[in-house]
């Protein structure tokens, strides 16, 4: 085995690359933030804090509302992961649910859930799909068969529209080829 021989890609590396490609095609971080925002909103109204023998209940009168808001935020986070075409709806819904959680559920899960859901919703609304990566096999083939003319400007880029090939297509009048020497002519 020489130094130029590439190492075999292991199972862990392959799965990590697959996850990375999957994550790059959807608003992954927005969905994660929205889900993380739903957890404290749903949890805190039902949590009991133990201080020695003293039990402090943080329950509110709208405990069911907090649970519904938290579960809806988690479902919206999953929908951002698996149905990326609903990203604008899910983002706006997450922002609205985060705002409603302030009066309903202990200041939106003590502002932790509120901020996570608000940031995640804003990320979902602003996310735009990118270009899908090509198959790995196509990349390997293209590396093996490198194009010798890659980066070469085609001759059609130099046509001026008059049918003459070889003249630069410069309509600004500032090309040294047409005698203007970089100066603009006014009038």
C-alpha positions in Angstrom: 0.0 0.0 0.0 1.6 3.3 -1.1 1.1 6.8 0.2 -1.1 7.7 -2.8 -3.6 4.8 -2.2 -6.7 6.3 -0.6 -7.9 4.7 2.6 -11.1 2.7 2.6 -14.1 4.7 3.8 -15.4 3.1 7.0 -19.1 2.6 7.9 -19.1 5.5 10.4 -17.6 7.9 7.9 -20.0 6.9 5.2 -23.0 7.4 7.6 -21.7 10.7 8.7 -21.4 11.9 5.1 -24.9 10.7 4.3 -26.2 12.5 7.4 -24.3 15.7 6.4 -25.8 15.5 2.9 -29.3 14.9 4.3 -28.9 17.8 6.8 -27.8 20.2 4.1 -30.9 19.7 2.0 -33.4 20.9 4.7 -33.7 23.5 7.5 -32.1 21.1 10.0 -31.0 23.7 12.6 -34.3 25.5 12.4 -36.1 22.3 13.2 -33.8 21.5 16.0 -34.2 24.9 17.6 -38.0 24.7 17.3 -38.0 21.3 18.9 -35.7 22.4 21.7 -38.0 25.4 22.3 -41.0 23.1 22.7 -39.5 21.0 25.4 -39.2 23.6 28.2 -42.5 25.1 27.3 -44.2 21.7 27.8 -42.1 20.6 30.7 -42.0 23.4 33.2 -45.7 23.7 34.0 -45.7 20.0 35.1 -42.3 20.0 36.9 -41.8 20.0 40.7 -38.7 21.5 42.2 -37.5 19.8 45.3 -35.6 22.0 47.8 -34.8 19.7 50.8 -38.2 18.6 52.0 -40.0 21.5 50.3 -41.7 20.8 47.0 -42.3 23.8 44.8 -44.8 23.2 42.0 -44.5 25.5 39.0 -47.9 24.5 37.6 -50.0 27.2 36.0 -53.7 27.4 35.4 -53.1 26.9 31.7 -51.0 23.7 32.0 -52.9 22.0 29.2 -52.3 25.0 27.0 -48.5 24.7 27.7 -48.5 21.1 26.9 -50.4 21.7 23.6 -48.0 24.5 22.6 -44.9 22.4 23.5 -46.1 19.4 21.6 -47.1 21.5 18.5 -43.6 23.1 18.5 -42.0 19.6 18.6 -44.2 18.5 15.7 -43.4 21.6 13.7 -39.7 20.9 14.3 -40.1 17.4 12.9 -42.1 18.7 10.0 -39.2 21.1 9.2 -36.9 18.1 9.0 -39.0 15.7 6.9 -41.2 18.1 4.9 -39.0 21.0 3.9 -41.7 22.5 1.6 -43.8 23.6 4.6 -40.9 25.6 6.0 -42.6 29.1 5.8 -45.8 27.9 7.4 -43.9 26.0 10.1 -41.7 28.9 10.8 -44.5 31.4 11.1 -46.5 29.0 13.2 -43.5 28.4 15.5 -43.0 32.2 15.9 -46.7 32.6 16.8 -46.7 29.7 19.2 -43.6 31.1 20.9 -45.3 34.5 21.3 -48.4 32.8 22.7 -46.3 30.8 25.2 -45.3 34.0 27.0 -48.6 34.5 28.8 -49.7 30.9 28.8 -46.7 28.9 30.0 -44.4 30.5 32.6 -43.1 33.2 30.4 -42.5 30.8 27.5 -40.6 28.2 29.6 -38.8 30.9 31.6 -37.8 32.5 28.3 -35.6 29.5 27.3 -38.3 27.8 25.2 -39.5 31.2 23.9 -36.1 32.2 22.5 -35.3 28.8 21.0 -38.7 28.6 19.3 -38.5 32.3 18.1 -35.0 31.8 16.6 -35.9 28.5 15.1 -39.0 29.9 13.5 -37.0 32.8 12.1 -34.4 30.4 10.7 -37.1 28.3 9.1 -38.7 31.3 7.4 -35.4 32.6 6.1 -34.0 29.2 4.9 -33.7 28.7 1.1 -33.0 25.4 -0.6 -29.6 25.0 -2.1 -28.3 23.0 -5.0 -28.5 19.2 -4.4 -25.1 17.6 -4.4 -24.3 15.2 -7.2 -23.8 11.5 -6.6 -20.5 10.5 -5.3 -19.9 8.2 -8.2 -20.3 11.1 -10.7 -17.7 13.1 -8.8 -15.2 10.2 -8.9 -15.7 9.8 -12.6 -15.2 13.5 -13.2 -12.0 13.5 -11.3 -10.7 10.5 -13.3 -11.6 12.1 -16.6 -10.5 15.6 -16.1 -11.6 18.0 -18.8 -8.5 19.6 -20.4 -10.6 22.6 -21.5 -12.0 23.3 -18.1 -11.9 27.1 -17.3 -11.2 28.0 -21.0 -13.4 30.8 -22.2 -15.3 29.7 -25.4 -14.8 31.8 -28.5 -18.5 32.7 -28.5 -17.8 35.0 -25.6 -15.7 37.2 -27.8 -18.3 37.7 -30.6 -19.7 41.1 -30.8 -23.0 40.1 -32.3 -21.9 41.3 -35.7 -20.8 37.9 -36.7 -17.1 38.6 -36.4 -15.3 36.2 -34.1 -12.3 37.2 -32.1 -13.4 40.7 -31.3 -14.1 41.4 -27.6 -17.8 42.0 -26.8 -17.2 45.3 -25.0 -20.0 47.8 -25.4 -18.8 50.3 -22.8 -16.4 52.0 -25.1 -13.5 51.7 -22.6 -11.6 48.8 -24.2 -8.1 49.6 -25.5 -9.0 47.4 -28.5 -11.4 50.0 -29.8 -9.0 53.0 -29.2 -10.8 54.5 -26.2 -7.9 53.7 -23.9 -10.1 53.3 -20.8 -11.6 56.8 -21.1 -15.4 57.3 -21.4 -16.7 59.6 -24.0 -19.6 61.9 -22.9 -22.3 62.9 -25.3 
